[in-house]
């Protein structure tokens, strides 16, 4: 058996732990909105829930710039070509800002059409559309912030993005507290009067948008303080470098396409569930939210896999890249085995964190227990994809994602819900089929070593 390089697991953990926490904090920005509007009733929860998949779609689009940066900066860093890393960083932020402006235009023009297509109830649709438009205004900042975070993480700094995500989440909580609820007296603070705007779901959207803008400003300031090669300046940011942009797009577009396929599939999947009524929509969203918190550690490990594999290949060490990729996958399997056990036995408690509605709790807890059986394989899918991304093989996860999401989940969900009448549980059985097959295939593909050829082609094309 091939011996792993000394310190591999230590390097994985050192990079992964801050990235895990950063992803938890980033995800909590949206989760906190749902939790804090939950006290306003099922309609408010559903309005926030309908925006979950468009938000994930927005995050997917950010990967055009952020995904390309994560691969190319990591490889440059491994090759110790810091000047080239700086060129890719600046081009990624510029590209991300332009993409974000297009996303804002789409959100402003399509919000009403989206909620109508999702067949939102009359008491849900106005707030759902308003939430999308308000948060959509912050998209240029979101894409730029994600691009800058990817640059820092690929250079080995996963701590700074973590700190900024913590601060952004705290700002969102404070903003929600003041903007969602009207002025009131807090009994738990001895009747202390507290000012509030009483904007409800729209207040949560304003708070989220402001926290995104502040995070982008903080991330730009962090890049200004790092080594000179990565510092953003107006001349570097505004310079158009065709070759660097082409490199970013070659790598980033398949990553974004994979995420867009999965997120678009989720929207179509949600359209099947939305016909089941407000209670099922709320239960589905809260179960998805709770599940997202549980598998967030995997995103951190996947980021570590991209960084470590990319840096090793940039240094010309394929053997180390393979060993570190496998170490990340094995760590993920162990973590997710423990997490899925906790999810299964703590399902009801996890849903109770967000709501006290008995019907929502019952359906949501059942959904979590269904998906707990395949969470370990889902973790393997995400981490294998991260390792493949570091190698520059961004097309294999795309094609496997198309097959499992569009070919398996959507067809099975339609049949289980509409033909077999299994309700929300049927939709989650379809999810199990998708996640299990995708995880197994991506894991097998990484172990096959076929990604090494694509890595060599990328190195030849970029001159690394």
Buried (B, 14 or more C-beta within 10 A) or exposed (E): EEEBBEEBBEBBBBBBBBBBBBBBBBBBBBBBBBBBBBEBBBBBBBBBBBBBBBBBBBBBBBBBBBBBBBBBBBBBBBBEBBEBBBBBBBBBBBBBBBBBEEBBEBBBEBBBEBBEEBEBBEBBBBBBBBBBBBBBBBBBBBBBBBBBBBBBBBBBBBBBBBBBBBBBBBBBBEBBBBBBBEEEEEEEEEEEEEEBBEBBBBBBBBBBBBBBBBBBBBBBEBBEEBEEBBBBEEEBBEEEBEEBBEBBBBBBBBBBBBBBBBBBBBBBBBBBBBEBBBBBBBBBBBBBBBBBBBBBBBBBBBBBBBBBBBBBBBBEBBEBBBBBBBBBBBBBBEBBEEBBEEBBEBBBEBBBEBBEBEBBBBBBBBBBBBBBBBBBBBBBBBBBBBBBBBBBBBBBBBBBBBBBBBEBBBEBBBEBBEEEEBBBBBBBBBBBBBBBBBBBBBBEBBEEEEBBEBBBEBBEBBEB
